[in-house]
Amino acid sequence: MMFMPMFSPAIDAAGFSSLAFVDSATSTASTITIPAGASIGDVAVLFDYAYRGGSPPTLVTPTDWTSIGEDNQTTARINMSYKILGTGEPGSSITGMNGATSNNKVMFVFSGSISSITPGGVNVEATSGNPASQSCTAASGTAPLVVCACCGTTGGGMDFTTESPALTSKVLGGFLRAGYIIYNSSQANHTFDMADEGSRNVLGSFYLQAA
């Protein structure tokens, strides 16, 4: 009698099949709360944009988080960071930058039995002029991965002028808009741009490769 081998569902080389969106959070304070629906082992991604008069806010990456990239100009700073969540962290408050004049934070949480994260395709700019168009080279990464981007200014309601391909979802936290798209296969490069919206423009993009 011939027995046919049994196969489990296809998984990638990292040992799991997919990333998934869990939840998001926003804040206009120096602190932000990690969504209570997050779980140990999820990855949280923080976009932190702050400004004040006279000089840029002091750079603060939350304790035990890893900065992906930051930049500043005369009065504003943008910092992007991530953390694989541990015991007691879902639902807890973390401290980022304090701009005195304005704080703007967006957080995304993604799940997928994640043991490590590798950032790639990182771009970040803070300028009083028009930020240069950014190319996030996610096609050179390995799925599963998530592409994230943000844009901010001193005016409310602004958005990307170029977002190609389009992000799956975007969230506005104060004067900062951030979004993401998950690739569990067939990852693609992305282009992002924004207009000159004032004196404190910030634009950032990257991908996070999970393993």
C-alpha positions in Angstrom: 0.0 0.0 0.0 1.3 3.4 -0.9 0.9 6.2 1.6 0.8 9.8 0.4 2.8 12.3 2.6 0.8 14.8 4.6 1.6 18.5 4.3 0.9 21.3 6.7 -0.1 24.8 5.3 2.7 26.6 3.6 4.9 28.7 5.8 7.8 30.9 4.9 11.4 30.3 5.9 11.0 32.4 9.1 8.6 29.7 10.5 5.3 31.5 10.2 2.9 32.3 7.4 1.8 35.8 7.9 1.8 39.2 9.7 -1.6 40.7 10.7 -2.7 44.1 11.9 -3.8 44.1 15.6 -4.6 47.7 16.6 -3.5 51.4 16.5 -3.3 54.2 19.0 -2.7 58.0 18.9 -1.6 60.6 21.3 -1.0 64.4 21.5 1.0 64.1 24.7 4.5 63.0 25.6 3.1 59.6 26.4 1.1 57.0 24.5 -0.6 53.8 25.6 0.2 50.5 23.9 -3.2 49.0 22.8 -4.5 46.6 25.5 -5.5 44.2 22.7 -1.8 43.6 21.8 -0.1 40.4 23.0 3.4 39.4 24.1 5.4 38.8 21.0 3.6 41.4 18.8 5.7 44.2 17.3 4.7 47.8 18.1 5.7 50.6 15.7 5.8 54.2 17.0 5.9 57.4 14.9 6.7 60.4 17.2 6.6 64.0 15.8 7.2 67.0 18.1 8.0 70.6 17.9 8.5 73.7 20.0 9.8 77.3 19.6 13.5 78.1 19.4 15.1 74.6 19.1 14.1 71.0 18.2 12.7 68.8 21.1 15.2 66.5 22.8 15.4 63.1 21.1 13.7 60.5 23.2 13.3 56.8 22.1 11.1 55.0 24.6 12.9 52.8 27.1 14.0 49.4 25.5 12.6 50.5 22.1 14.8 50.6 19.0 15.0 53.7 16.8 14.5 53.1 13.1 15.4 56.6 12.1 15.2 60.2 13.2 15.8 63.7 11.9 15.3 67.3 13.1 15.3 70.9 11.8 15.2 74.2 13.7 12.2 73.5 15.8 10.8 70.0 15.0 11.9 66.4 15.2 10.6 63.1 14.0 11.6 59.7 15.5 10.4 56.3 14.3 11.0 53.2 16.5 9.8 49.7 17.2 9.7 47.0 20.0 8.7 43.4 20.2 6.4 43.5 23.2 7.2 41.6 26.4 5.4 40.7 29.6 3.3 43.5 31.1 3.7 45.8 28.1 0.3 45.6 26.3 -1.9 48.3 27.8 1.0 50.1 29.4 2.1 53.7 28.9 5.4 54.6 27.3 7.1 58.0 27.1 8.4 59.6 23.9 9.4 63.1 23.0 7.9 66.2 24.7 7.7 69.1 22.2 6.1 71.6 24.7 4.4 73.3 21.8 3.0 70.2 20.1 3.2 66.4 20.4 1.9 64.0 17.7 2.1 60.2 18.0 0.8 57.2 16.1 1.4 53.6 17.0 0.6 50.4 15.1 0.7 46.8 16.5 1.2 43.8 14.3 1.2 40.0 15.2 2.8 36.9 13.7 4.8 34.9 16.2 7.7 37.4 15.8 11.1 36.6 17.2 13.1 39.3 15.5 12.7 42.4 13.3 15.0 43.8 10.7 14.4 47.4 9.4 15.2 48.2 5.8 14.6 50.9 3.1 14.7 53.6 5.8 14.1 57.3 4.8 13.5 60.2 7.1 13.6 64.0 6.7 12.6 67.0 8.7 12.8 70.3 6.9 11.4 73.8 6.7 11.1 73.3 2.9 9.6 70.6 0.7 10.8 67.1 1.7 12.4 65.1 -1.1 10.4 62.2 -2.5 11.3 58.9 -0.8 11.7 55.4 -2.2 11.2 52.5 0.2 12.9 49.5 -1.3 10.7 46.8 0.2 11.1 44.5 -2.9 14.7 43.8 -1.7 13.4 42.4 1.6 11.9 39.0 2.4 8.2 38.5 3.2 6.5 38.7 5.6 7.2 42.4 6.0 5.3 45.6 6.7 5.9 48.9 4.9 5.2 52.0 7.0 5.2 55.7 6.2 4.4 59.0 7.9 4.1 62.7 7.0 3.5 65.7 9.3 3.4 69.4 9.5 2.0 72.2 11.7 -1.3 72.2 9.9 -4.0 69.6 10.4 -5.5 67.1 7.9 -2.5 66.9 5.6 -1.7 63.8 3.6 0.8 62.3 1.2 0.8 63.8 -2.3 2.4 60.6 -3.6 1.6 57.2 -2.1 2.4 54.5 -4.7 1.3 51.7 -4.2 -1.4 52.9 -1.8 -1.1 52.0 1.9 -3.8 49.8 3.3 -4.8 52.1 6.2 -3.7 55.5 7.5 -4.3 57.1 10.9 -4.1 60.8 11.9 -2.6 61.6 15.3 -2.6 65.3 15.9 -0.6 66.8 13.0 1.0 63.4 12.0 -0.4 60.9 9.5 1.0 57.4 9.4 0.0 54.3 7.5 1.0 50.7 6.6 0.7 47.9 4.2 1.4 44.3 5.0 3.1 41.9 2.5 3.0 38.2 3.3 4.2 37.6 -0.3 5.1 39.5 -3.4 6.4 42.6 -1.6 6.8 45.8 -3.7 8.8 49.0 -3.6 6.9 52.2 -2.6 7.3 55.9 -3.3 6.1 58.6 -0.9 6.1 62.3 -1.1 4.4 65.3 0.5 3.9 69.0 -0.3 5.6 71.9 1.5 2.9 72.5 4.1 4.8 75.0 6.3 7.9 75.4 8.3 8.0 72.0 10.1 7.6 69.3 7.5 8.5 65.7 8.3 8.4 62.6 6.0 9.5 59.1 6.8 9.2 55.6 5.4 10.7 52.1 6.0 9.9 48.4 6.0 10.2 45.9 8.9 11.1 42.4 8.0 9.9 39.8 10.5 11.5 36.5 11.5 
